[in-house]
Structure formats: structure tokens, C-alpha cells
Amino acid sequence: MEQAINYLKIGKATDLSGRDRRIYRLLEIFPGFLSIFSLLLLSILSYFKPVWVAYFIIAFDVYWLLLVIYMAIFLITSYHRLQVGLRTDWRQKCLALVDDQSGSDDLPADCLARQGISWDNLWHLIILPNVNESLDILRTALSSLLADGFPPERFIIALAMEERAGEDARRRAEIMRQEFSSKFGRFIVSFHPDGLPNELKGKGANQAWAAKQAKAEIIDPERLDYAKILVSVFDIDTVVQPGYFFALSYKFLTVSDPYHTSYQPVPVYHNNIWNAPFFSRVAASSNTFWQMIMQVRQESLVTYSSHSMTWQALSEIGFWSTTNVSEDSRIFWHCLMYYDGHYRVEPIYYELSMDVTHDESLWKTAKSLYKQQRRWAWGGENIPYLLFNAGKRWHNRDFDKKKIIGHIIIQIYGFNAWATNALIIAIVGWLPMLLGGDRFNSTVLSGNLPSVTQNLMSVAMIGLVLSAVVSALLLPKKPQEYSFWKRIMMSLEWLAVPVTIIIFGAVPCLEAQIRLMLGKYMGFWVTPKTR
């Protein structure tokens, strides 16, 4: 088992040796190869077999239209559930679990509410990793935890600083300690050492260090019950919507198999949405919508950004990996493999608000957004991780082959679609007419292809309209300094999606896959936060 756990900690091929390293390296090549091969094959066939490609483009456009309708249904469903979740009094529901002594017929037989565990004897360990964020951002995050409404004496706050941030970070940490340590049940500040061996400088290593410090300083000395601790890892710009921890506690107490479950709220990017550039807003809202859709499609739901899980599961797997970039999703894949497929993500229809990418100028913001999207697209590193570890654990008696294969297929499809779909629609669709020559352009199909594509894409615009409507409904209250026309313009910004989805979607994703294919491993890039 120890060897398997070591395999579950790997971040890239260079963490291995011998035959394992060669196999893993081939698997790292696979995502980028698949995307490039798809685009190259269509381009080459546009010259030699333009009719084939034309029929493929029409079929792809039909598929895209159906996909838009499919996603629109899920988005509307998720929006409705989110509104219900936000209107629900989760504190009262937690109190009701105690009042009826968990005798409700609609609760699973194995839920914790039936076993004497109650919301008021839970501990919430909240880890806040950061590097160079300002006092304002730190203070806003901590203040939102106090405003949540959950008893702050049941919070263990771990402010996770980086030693490499220098004396300025120590000064900020001390100010936060003086302001907030007496307001929470427990409050520690950890300083992740710089230059530890076999570590990638990133959020995963920092939060793993903070969790181990909390274990050594608080959890073990005070003999806190591992079964009654929930861990929430929040990006430092996360602002908690009041009531979140009651919603989280209720979910934990009432779901089936709660210790093999992570808990995922809906990320919205509202902290600075009114003053961020339009392309940042569109990219951020698109990401929110994707996460909302995944909340409904639970078979595809993976932990993302700020999320929660149990201390019991976290300690059993040995905390976060310290060698990979995509730690938010890797922790789920790690648990999924460790428990042989018997792990899942439970959606919480409740908001946590974060920052839209915003830098000092439009150009810097565009560069920052591109790098952020490229870092997120580096999540493709989980494809070789899943394939490799599935092979290692395939013959385990309890290994859920069907579930693992399903996840792997979804990941391969998702990252290939991310890198190629927008390019196929915007560029490849025109190649039969550009490269096919007279032998294609003289056909009836050539004359009909542009109109068929245009008509299908026009109908698919319903997706943009729906996105604009949902985006407007989700917007926080308009600041007084902005006019009514600002809201109108923000709705019209969705017309820029066909361009932004390429520049800040397909291109950075394709670059990330090519880097992985070539073994040009990325480090963890911290998105600047300017409000």
C-alpha cells in the first residue's frame, strides 16, 4: 500500500524512474498529441478530402447546437437550485436535526445526524494560503468568516504564509493575528519554508504545511476528534456568503458516506466585478456557469478553487501533493484513487465570492488572465495521473473500474474540447473552402456550407443570450458611482464570447498541453489581485 500511496503523490514523470518514468512520460504526451492531431488531421483533410471535412463541420455544428441546448437546461436548473439554496435557512435546518433527534425519514441510514454528531460539536479548520496579498484582501477574507454567522469559537483559522514573501509577510501576518486571533476559537499563522526538497512552489505545498502545523499545534495536542473536523481551503480572495458554514455542516451531517465526500460551493467572481475589464468579467462568468452546470452533472463534478472536505480523509491520504500545479482538482483525484473510486463531490448550492482577474492596466490584465487560464488548463496533467494510477490499482479487489473509466473519459474529452472546439468552429470550418480548390468550391456543398454553419450558429446564440441573462441576475448590487447603462453594457459584453473563448480559452489550453507534451513543466503562477 505504501508504494501505491507514493504513486498517488507524483506530480510529473520526473518524479519517477525507469519503466514507470517512460510510461508516465508517454501519458503526458497524450493530451497534447490528441488535440494537435485532431486539428492537423482536419486541416490536412481539408486539402485532400474537403467534402469529408465539410460534412464533419456540419455534423459538428449540429452537435454544438445540441450541446448548447443541453448546457442551457443544466444552467437554468442550477440557477434555480442556487436561488433555493441561498433562500434556505441552513442554521434552522441544522437546529432541526437536533430537535427531531435525526429521525427524519428522508435522511440516509448511514448519515452522521443519526449517529449523535451535531453541527455544534463540529470543528471547521479553514486554511487561507497566500503569498503577497495586501492587508485589505487578508482582512476582507477573515472578516467574512466572522460575518458568516456560524459560532466563530468552532473555527480553527490557519493563515498560511510563505517564508519567501519576507518580512513584509510577517508584518501583515502579525497585524492579522492581533486583529483576529481573539475572535476565533483557534488561530495560527504558519510560514511555509522556502526551498524544501521535492516541492513545487505553489499553493498545494503551502496549504499542506499549514494543515500539518494545525495538526501539530492544535488538533493532536487538544485531542480533537478527527471525525468531527471539516477542512475548508479558500483562495485568499474568497469572501464567504453568510450562512455557508451552516450549509456545509448540514450537508456533511446528512449525506450518505460523508467521509468519502468533498463539498463544493458555487464560485462567483463578484468582489471586484464592476470595475474589472469586460474580457475578465466574461471569462470569470463563463467559469461560474461551467461550475454551475457541473453541480447538476455530479458524475463530472470535481473540486475547484475554494472547497471543503473531511479531516479524516485528508489525514488518511497524507495531505495535499506538494509537486503539482492543479492542487484544487488533484486532491479529488488523489482521494478517488486512494479509495479505489469510492469518493465523490457533493454540490452545495451556495455562493462563495472571489476576485475577477484585474491588474494595473488593460494589457497587464489581459496577460494575467491568459496566464491564469493557462494555469487552470494545466489541469490536463491529471489525465496522465489518472491513467497511470488506474493501471497501478486496476487489480485491487474494490477498485471501481466503471466509475474510474467514466471519469477518465470525461477528462480526456473535456480537455480536448477545451483546446479544439472553438478553433474548429472559428477556423477549421473555413478550411475546405480555402484549401479545397476548384474541386470543392464548384460543388453545391461548398455553396451551402457557409449558410448552414451560419444558421446553426445563429440558433446556438441562444446560449449567449441565456448567459447574459443569468449573468445579470447574479450580479451584486450596482455601486452608486456606476450608471444604469453600465449594467446594460455588461450584458452586451457577452457578444465578445466568440473571441474571448479563443484568446482566453482554446489558445492557453493548447499551449499548456503542448508544454506538457514537450516536458516543459509549468510552475504555479499566482494571479495578481487588484481591487
C-alpha positions as CSV (number, residue, x, y, z in Angstrom):
1,M,0.0,0.0,0.0
2,E,2.9,2.4,0.8
3,Q,4.2,2.1,-2.8
4,A,0.7,2.9,-4.1
5,I,0.5,5.9,-1.9
6,N,3.8,7.1,-3.3
7,Y,2.4,6.8,-6.8
8,L,-0.6,8.9,-5.7
9,K,1.8,11.7,-4.7
10,I,3.6,12.0,-8.0
11,G,3.3,15.3,-9.9
12,K,5.1,14.6,-13.2
13,A,7.2,12.0,-15.0
14,T,10.5,13.2,-13.4
15,D,9.2,12.1,-10.0
16,L,9.6,8.5,-11.2
17,S,12.4,6.4,-12.7
18,G,12.9,3.5,-15.1
19,R,9.9,1.9,-16.8
20,D,7.4,3.9,-14.8
21,R,9.0,7.2,-15.8
22,R,8.9,6.2,-19.5
23,I,5.2,5.2,-19.3
24,Y,4.2,8.3,-17.4
25,R,6.1,10.4,-19.9
26,L,4.2,8.9,-22.8
27,L,0.9,9.5,-21.0
28,E,2.0,13.2,-20.5
29,I,2.4,13.4,-24.3
30,F,-1.1,12.0,-25.0
31,P,-3.4,15.1,-24.2
32,G,-1.4,17.5,-26.4
33,F,-0.9,14.9,-29.1
34,L,-4.6,14.2,-29.3
35,S,-5.5,17.9,-29.6
36,I,-2.8,18.7,-32.2
37,F,-3.6,15.5,-34.1
38,S,-7.3,16.5,-34.2
39,L,-6.6,19.9,-35.6
40,L,-3.9,18.8,-38.0
41,L,-6.0,15.9,-39.4
42,L,-8.9,18.2,-40.1
43,S,-6.5,20.7,-41.8
44,I,-4.9,18.1,-44.0
45,L,-8.2,16.5,-44.9
46,S,-9.5,20.0,-45.9
47,Y,-7.0,19.9,-48.7
48,F,-7.2,16.2,-49.7
49,K,-10.8,15.4,-48.8
50,P,-12.6,18.7,-48.4
51,V,-16.0,17.1,-48.8
52,W,-15.4,14.8,-45.8
53,V,-14.4,17.8,-43.6
54,A,-17.4,19.8,-44.8
55,Y,-19.8,17.0,-43.7
56,F,-17.9,16.8,-40.4
57,I,-18.2,20.5,-39.9
58,I,-21.9,20.4,-40.4
59,A,-22.2,17.5,-38.0
60,F,-20.0,19.3,-35.5
61,D,-22.2,22.4,-35.8
62,V,-25.3,20.3,-35.1
63,Y,-23.5,18.7,-32.1
64,W,-22.5,22.2,-30.9
65,L,-26.1,23.4,-31.1
66,L,-27.4,20.4,-29.2
67,L,-24.6,20.9,-26.6
68,V,-25.6,24.5,-26.1
69,I,-29.3,23.5,-25.5
70,Y,-28.2,20.7,-23.2
71,M,-26.0,23.0,-21.2
72,A,-28.7,25.7,-21.1
73,I,-31.1,23.3,-19.4
74,F,-28.5,22.5,-16.8
75,L,-27.6,26.1,-16.2
76,I,-31.2,27.0,-15.7
77,T,-31.6,24.1,-13.3
78,S,-28.5,25.0,-11.4
79,Y,-29.5,28.7,-11.1
80,H,-32.9,27.7,-9.7
81,R,-31.2,25.4,-7.1
82,L,-28.8,28.1,-6.2
83,Q,-31.6,30.6,-5.5
84,V,-33.3,28.0,-3.4
85,G,-30.1,27.3,-1.5
86,L,-29.5,31.0,-0.9
87,R,-33.0,31.4,0.4
88,T,-32.8,28.4,2.7
89,D,-32.2,29.0,6.4
90,W,-29.4,26.5,6.9
91,R,-29.0,27.3,10.5
92,Q,-32.6,26.4,11.2
93,K,-32.2,23.2,9.3
94,C,-29.1,22.3,11.5
95,L,-31.1,23.1,14.6
96,A,-34.0,20.9,13.4
97,L,-31.6,17.9,13.1
98,V,-31.0,18.2,16.8
99,D,-34.7,18.9,17.7
100,D,-36.0,15.8,15.9
101,Q,-33.1,13.7,17.0
102,S,-32.3,12.8,13.4
103,G,-35.4,10.7,13.0
104,S,-36.4,12.2,9.6
105,D,-37.3,9.5,7.1
106,D,-35.7,11.3,4.2
107,L,-32.2,11.1,5.6
108,P,-29.8,8.2,4.6
109,A,-29.5,5.5,7.2
110,D,-25.7,6.0,7.4
111,C,-25.8,9.8,7.8
112,L,-24.0,11.3,10.8
113,A,-27.1,13.1,12.0
114,R,-28.4,9.7,13.0
115,Q,-25.2,8.9,15.0
116,G,-25.1,11.7,17.5
117,I,-22.8,14.0,15.7
118,S,-24.3,17.5,15.6
119,W,-23.4,20.8,13.9
120,D,-22.5,22.4,17.3
121,N,-19.7,19.9,18.1
122,L,-18.0,20.2,14.7
123,W,-14.8,22.0,14.2
124,H,-14.1,23.9,11.0
125,L,-10.4,24.2,10.0
126,I,-10.1,27.0,7.5
127,I,-6.8,27.3,5.6
128,L,-6.1,30.6,3.9
129,P,-2.9,30.2,1.7
130,N,-1.4,33.4,0.4
131,V,1.8,35.0,-0.8
132,N,1.9,38.8,-1.3
133,E,-1.7,39.7,-0.9
134,S,-2.5,43.1,0.7
135,L,-3.8,43.7,4.2
136,D,-7.2,44.7,2.7
137,I,-7.6,41.3,1.0
138,L,-6.5,39.4,4.1
139,R,-8.8,41.5,6.3
140,T,-11.8,41.0,4.0
141,A,-11.4,37.3,3.9
142,L,-11.2,37.0,7.7
143,S,-14.0,39.4,8.3
144,S,-16.3,37.5,6.0
145,L,-15.7,34.4,8.2
146,L,-16.7,36.3,11.3
147,A,-19.8,37.5,9.4
148,D,-20.8,34.0,8.4
149,G,-23.0,33.5,11.5
150,F,-21.5,30.1,12.5
151,P,-20.1,30.2,16.0
152,P,-16.5,31.5,15.5
153,E,-15.3,29.6,18.5
154,R,-15.7,26.5,16.4
155,F,-13.3,27.8,13.8
156,I,-9.7,27.0,13.6
157,I,-8.1,29.6,11.3
158,A,-4.8,28.7,9.6
159,L,-3.3,31.8,7.9
160,A,-0.8,30.1,5.6
161,M,2.0,32.5,4.7
162,E,5.1,31.9,2.6
163,E,8.5,32.4,4.1
164,R,9.8,33.6,0.8
165,A,7.5,36.6,1.0
166,G,9.9,38.1,3.5
167,E,9.5,40.4,6.4
168,D,6.6,42.2,4.8
169,A,4.5,39.0,5.0
170,R,5.5,38.6,8.7
171,R,4.3,42.1,9.4
172,R,1.0,41.5,7.7
173,A,0.5,38.2,9.5
174,E,1.2,39.8,12.9
175,I,-1.3,42.6,12.2
176,M,-3.9,39.9,11.3
177,R,-3.1,38.0,14.4
178,Q,-3.6,41.0,16.6
179,E,-6.9,41.9,14.9
180,F,-8.5,38.4,14.7
181,S,-6.8,35.8,16.9
182,S,-9.1,36.6,19.9
183,K,-12.2,36.4,17.7
184,F,-11.9,32.8,16.6
185,G,-11.7,29.6,18.6
186,R,-8.2,28.9,17.4
187,F,-5.9,31.0,15.2
188,I,-2.4,30.0,13.9
189,V,-0.1,31.6,11.4
190,S,2.2,29.2,9.5
191,F,5.2,30.1,7.4
192,H,5.9,27.6,4.7
193,P,9.7,27.3,4.4
194,D,11.2,28.1,1.1
195,G,13.3,25.6,-0.9
196,L,12.1,22.3,0.7
197,P,13.2,19.3,-1.4
198,N,10.8,17.7,-3.8
199,E,8.4,20.6,-3.6
200,L,6.9,22.8,-6.3
201,K,6.5,26.4,-5.1
202,G,2.7,26.7,-5.1
203,K,-0.5,26.7,-3.1
204,G,-0.6,22.9,-2.6
205,A,2.7,22.9,-0.7
206,N,1.7,25.9,1.4
207,Q,-1.6,24.5,2.5
208,A,-0.2,21.1,3.2
209,W,2.4,22.7,5.5
210,A,-0.4,24.7,7.2
211,A,-2.5,21.6,7.8
212,K,0.4,19.8,9.3
213,Q,1.1,22.8,11.6
214,A,-2.5,22.8,12.7
215,K,-2.3,19.1,13.4
216,A,0.9,19.5,15.5
217,E,-0.1,22.7,17.4
218,I,-3.9,22.2,17.9
219,I,-5.6,19.1,16.7
220,D,-3.4,16.4,18.2
221,P,-2.4,18.3,21.4
222,E,-6.0,19.0,22.2
223,R,-7.1,15.5,21.1
224,L,-9.7,16.8,18.8
225,D,-11.9,14.1,17.2
226,Y,-10.7,13.7,13.6
227,A,-14.3,12.6,12.7
228,K,-15.7,15.9,13.7
229,I,-13.4,18.2,11.8
230,L,-14.1,19.7,8.4
231,V,-11.4,21.4,6.4
232,S,-12.1,24.3,4.0
233,V,-9.3,25.6,1.8
234,F,-10.1,29.0,0.5
235,D,-8.3,31.2,-2.0
236,I,-7.3,34.3,-0.1
237,D,-9.7,36.5,-2.1
238,T,-12.6,34.3,-1.1
239,V,-15.5,36.2,0.6
240,V,-17.9,33.8,2.4
241,Q,-21.6,34.4,1.9
242,P,-23.2,34.4,5.4
243,G,-24.6,31.0,6.2
244,Y,-22.1,29.0,4.2
245,F,-20.8,27.0,7.1
246,F,-24.3,26.1,8.3
247,A,-25.0,24.8,4.7
248,L,-21.7,22.9,4.7
249,S,-22.4,21.4,8.2
250,Y,-25.9,20.3,7.2
251,K,-24.6,18.6,4.0
252,F,-21.9,16.8,6.0
253,L,-24.3,15.6,8.6
254,T,-27.0,14.4,6.2
255,V,-25.3,12.9,3.1
256,S,-24.5,9.2,2.7
257,D,-20.9,8.2,3.3
258,P,-19.8,11.7,4.3
259,Y,-16.1,10.8,5.0
260,H,-15.6,9.8,1.3
261,T,-17.0,13.1,0.1
262,S,-15.8,16.6,-0.8
263,Y,-18.1,19.6,-0.7
264,Q,-18.2,22.1,-3.5
265,P,-20.0,25.5,-3.4
266,V,-20.6,27.7,-6.4
267,P,-17.7,30.1,-7.1
268,V,-18.9,33.6,-8.3
269,Y,-16.5,36.4,-9.1
270,H,-18.2,39.4,-7.6
271,N,-15.7,41.1,-5.3
272,N,-14.5,43.5,-8.0
273,I,-16.7,42.6,-11.0
274,W,-17.9,46.2,-11.5
275,N,-14.5,47.7,-12.1
276,A,-12.8,44.8,-13.9
277,P,-12.3,44.9,-17.7
278,F,-15.0,43.3,-19.9
279,F,-13.0,40.4,-21.1
280,S,-12.1,39.4,-17.5
281,R,-15.8,39.6,-16.5
282,V,-16.9,37.4,-19.4
283,A,-14.2,34.8,-18.7
284,A,-15.0,34.8,-15.0
285,S,-18.7,34.5,-15.5
286,S,-18.2,31.7,-18.1
287,N,-16.2,29.8,-15.5
288,T,-19.0,30.3,-12.9
289,F,-21.5,29.0,-15.4
290,W,-19.4,25.9,-16.1
291,Q,-19.1,25.2,-12.4
292,M,-22.9,25.7,-12.0
293,I,-23.5,23.2,-14.8
294,M,-21.1,20.7,-13.2
295,Q,-23.1,21.0,-10.0
296,V,-26.0,19.4,-11.7
297,R,-23.9,16.9,-13.6
298,Q,-22.5,15.3,-10.5
299,E,-20.7,12.5,-12.3
300,S,-18.5,15.2,-13.8
301,L,-18.1,17.4,-10.6
302,V,-14.6,17.8,-9.4
303,T,-13.3,20.0,-6.5
304,Y,-12.4,23.5,-7.7
305,S,-10.8,26.5,-6.0
306,S,-12.4,27.1,-2.6
307,H,-13.9,23.8,-1.3
308,S,-14.2,21.6,1.8
309,M,-13.5,18.0,2.8
310,T,-13.1,16.0,5.9
311,W,-10.0,16.0,8.1
312,Q,-10.3,12.2,8.3
313,A,-9.9,11.7,4.6
314,L,-7.2,14.4,4.3
315,S,-5.1,12.9,7.0
316,E,-5.6,9.3,5.6
317,I,-4.2,10.3,2.2
318,G,-1.3,12.2,3.7
319,F,-2.5,15.7,2.8
320,W,-2.1,17.5,-0.5
321,S,0.6,16.7,-3.0
322,T,3.4,19.2,-3.0
323,T,4.7,18.5,-6.5
324,N,1.9,19.5,-8.9
325,V,0.2,22.8,-10.0
326,S,-3.5,21.8,-10.1
327,E,-3.9,21.1,-6.4
328,D,-7.6,22.0,-6.3
329,S,-8.6,19.2,-8.5
330,R,-5.7,16.9,-7.7
331,I,-6.9,16.4,-4.1
332,F,-10.1,14.9,-5.5
333,W,-8.3,12.6,-7.9
334,H,-5.9,11.6,-5.2
335,C,-8.9,10.7,-2.9
336,L,-10.7,8.9,-5.8
337,M,-7.7,6.7,-6.5
338,Y,-6.8,6.2,-2.8
339,Y,-10.3,4.9,-2.1
340,D,-10.5,2.9,-5.3
341,G,-13.2,5.0,-6.8
342,H,-15.3,5.3,-3.7
343,Y,-15.2,9.0,-3.4
344,R,-17.3,11.8,-4.8
345,V,-18.1,15.5,-4.7
346,E,-21.3,16.8,-3.1
347,P,-22.6,20.1,-4.6
348,I,-23.5,22.9,-2.2
349,Y,-25.9,25.3,-3.9
350,Y,-24.4,28.3,-2.1
351,E,-22.1,31.1,-3.3
352,L,-18.5,31.9,-2.4
353,S,-17.3,35.2,-4.0
354,M,-13.9,35.7,-5.4
355,D,-12.0,38.3,-7.4
356,V,-12.2,38.8,-11.2
357,T,-8.7,39.0,-12.7
358,H,-7.8,42.6,-12.6
359,D,-4.3,44.2,-12.9
360,E,-2.9,47.7,-13.1
361,S,-3.7,48.2,-16.8
362,L,-5.7,46.6,-19.6
363,W,-2.6,45.0,-21.1
364,K,-1.4,43.6,-17.7
365,T,-4.9,42.3,-17.0
366,A,-5.0,40.5,-20.4
367,K,-1.6,38.9,-19.7
368,S,-2.7,37.9,-16.2
369,L,-5.9,36.4,-17.4
370,Y,-4.1,34.5,-20.1
371,K,-1.6,33.1,-17.5
372,Q,-4.5,32.2,-15.1
373,Q,-6.3,30.3,-17.8
374,R,-3.1,28.6,-18.9
375,R,-2.6,27.5,-15.2
376,W,-6.1,26.2,-15.0
377,A,-5.7,24.4,-18.3
378,W,-2.6,22.8,-16.8
379,G,-5.1,20.6,-15.0
380,G,-4.6,18.4,-18.1
381,E,-1.7,17.0,-16.0
382,N,-4.3,14.9,-14.2
383,I,-5.0,12.8,-17.3
384,P,-1.6,11.0,-17.2
385,Y,-2.0,10.9,-13.4
386,L,-5.4,9.1,-13.7
387,L,-4.3,6.7,-16.5
388,F,-1.1,5.8,-14.7
389,N,-2.6,5.2,-11.3
390,A,-5.6,3.4,-12.7
391,G,-3.1,0.9,-14.2
392,K,-1.4,0.5,-10.9
393,R,-4.6,-0.1,-9.0
394,W,-6.6,-1.9,-11.6
395,H,-6.4,-5.3,-9.9
396,N,-7.4,-4.1,-6.5
397,R,-10.4,-6.0,-5.3
398,D,-12.6,-3.0,-4.5
399,F,-11.4,-0.9,-7.5
400,D,-14.5,0.6,-9.2
401,K,-13.4,0.2,-12.8
402,K,-16.6,1.6,-14.3
403,K,-16.5,4.8,-12.3
404,I,-12.8,5.4,-12.9
405,I,-13.1,4.8,-16.6
406,G,-16.0,7.2,-16.8
407,H,-14.0,9.9,-15.0
408,I,-11.0,9.4,-17.3
409,I,-13.1,9.6,-20.5
410,I,-14.8,12.8,-19.2
411,Q,-11.4,14.4,-18.5
412,I,-9.9,13.4,-21.9
413,Y,-12.9,14.7,-23.7
414,G,-13.1,17.9,-21.7
415,F,-9.6,19.0,-22.2
416,N,-9.6,18.1,-25.9
417,A,-12.8,20.1,-26.3
418,W,-11.4,23.0,-24.4
419,A,-8.3,23.1,-26.7
420,T,-10.0,22.4,-30.0
421,N,-13.8,23.2,-30.2
422,A,-13.6,26.9,-30.5
423,L,-10.8,26.6,-33.1
424,I,-12.8,24.1,-35.2
425,I,-15.8,26.4,-35.3
426,A,-13.8,29.7,-35.9
427,I,-11.0,28.5,-38.2
428,V,-11.2,24.8,-39.3
429,G,-14.8,25.3,-40.6
430,W,-13.5,27.6,-43.4
431,L,-10.5,25.4,-44.5
432,P,-12.4,23.2,-47.0
433,M,-13.2,26.4,-49.0
434,L,-9.8,27.9,-48.6
435,L,-7.8,24.7,-49.3
436,G,-10.2,22.5,-51.2
437,G,-9.6,24.4,-54.5
438,D,-11.9,24.2,-57.5
439,R,-12.8,20.5,-56.9
440,F,-14.6,21.6,-53.8
441,N,-15.7,25.1,-54.4
442,S,-17.5,24.1,-57.6
443,T,-19.8,21.7,-55.6
444,V,-23.3,22.5,-54.2
445,L,-22.0,21.6,-50.7
446,S,-19.4,24.4,-50.9
447,G,-22.1,26.9,-51.6
448,N,-24.3,25.7,-48.8
449,L,-21.7,25.2,-46.1
450,P,-21.4,28.8,-45.0
451,S,-25.1,29.3,-44.8
452,V,-25.7,26.1,-43.0
453,T,-23.0,26.9,-40.5
454,Q,-24.2,30.5,-40.1
455,N,-27.8,29.3,-39.4
456,L,-26.8,26.7,-36.9
457,M,-24.5,29.1,-35.1
458,S,-27.2,31.8,-35.1
459,V,-29.6,29.4,-33.3
460,A,-26.8,28.5,-30.9
461,M,-26.6,32.2,-30.0
462,I,-29.4,31.4,-27.6
463,G,-26.7,30.2,-25.3
464,L,-25.1,33.7,-25.3
465,V,-28.5,35.3,-24.6
466,L,-29.1,32.9,-21.7
467,S,-25.6,33.5,-20.3
468,A,-26.2,37.3,-20.4
469,V,-29.5,37.0,-18.6
470,V,-28.2,34.7,-15.9
471,S,-25.1,36.9,-15.5
472,A,-27.3,39.9,-15.0
473,L,-29.4,38.1,-12.5
474,L,-26.4,37.0,-10.5
475,L,-24.8,40.4,-10.4
476,P,-24.4,42.0,-7.0
477,K,-25.9,45.4,-6.2
478,K,-24.6,48.1,-8.5
479,P,-22.3,50.7,-6.8
480,Q,-23.6,54.2,-6.8
481,E,-20.7,55.5,-9.0
482,Y,-21.9,53.5,-12.0
483,S,-24.9,54.5,-14.1
484,F,-27.8,52.3,-15.3
485,W,-26.0,52.0,-18.6
486,K,-23.1,50.1,-17.0
487,R,-25.4,47.2,-16.4
488,I,-26.7,47.3,-20.0
489,M,-23.1,47.3,-21.3
490,M,-22.1,44.4,-19.1
491,S,-24.9,42.4,-20.7
492,L,-23.8,43.3,-24.2
493,E,-20.3,42.2,-23.4
494,W,-21.3,38.6,-24.0
495,L,-21.1,39.3,-27.7
496,A,-17.4,39.2,-27.2
497,V,-17.5,35.5,-26.2
498,P,-16.6,34.1,-29.7
499,V,-13.3,36.0,-29.4
500,T,-12.6,35.6,-25.7
501,I,-13.2,31.8,-25.9
502,I,-10.3,31.5,-28.3
503,I,-7.9,34.0,-26.8
504,F,-8.5,33.1,-23.2
505,G,-9.7,29.6,-23.7
506,A,-8.5,27.4,-26.5
507,V,-5.1,29.1,-27.0
508,P,-3.9,28.9,-23.4
509,C,-5.3,25.4,-23.1
510,L,-3.5,24.3,-26.2
511,E,-0.2,25.9,-25.0
512,A,-0.5,24.1,-21.7
513,Q,-1.0,20.8,-23.4
514,I,2.0,21.4,-25.7
515,R,4.2,22.3,-22.8
516,L,3.2,19.1,-21.0
517,M,3.8,17.2,-24.2
518,L,7.3,18.6,-24.5
519,G,8.1,18.2,-20.8
520,K,8.3,22.0,-20.3
521,Y,6.7,21.8,-16.9
522,M,5.0,24.8,-15.5
523,G,5.3,26.3,-12.1
524,F,2.5,27.7,-10.0
525,W,1.7,31.2,-11.2
526,V,-0.1,33.4,-8.6
527,T,-2.7,35.7,-10.1
528,P,-2.2,39.3,-9.0
529,K,-5.1,40.7,-7.1
530,T,-6.0,44.4,-7.5
531,R,-9.2,45.9,-6.3
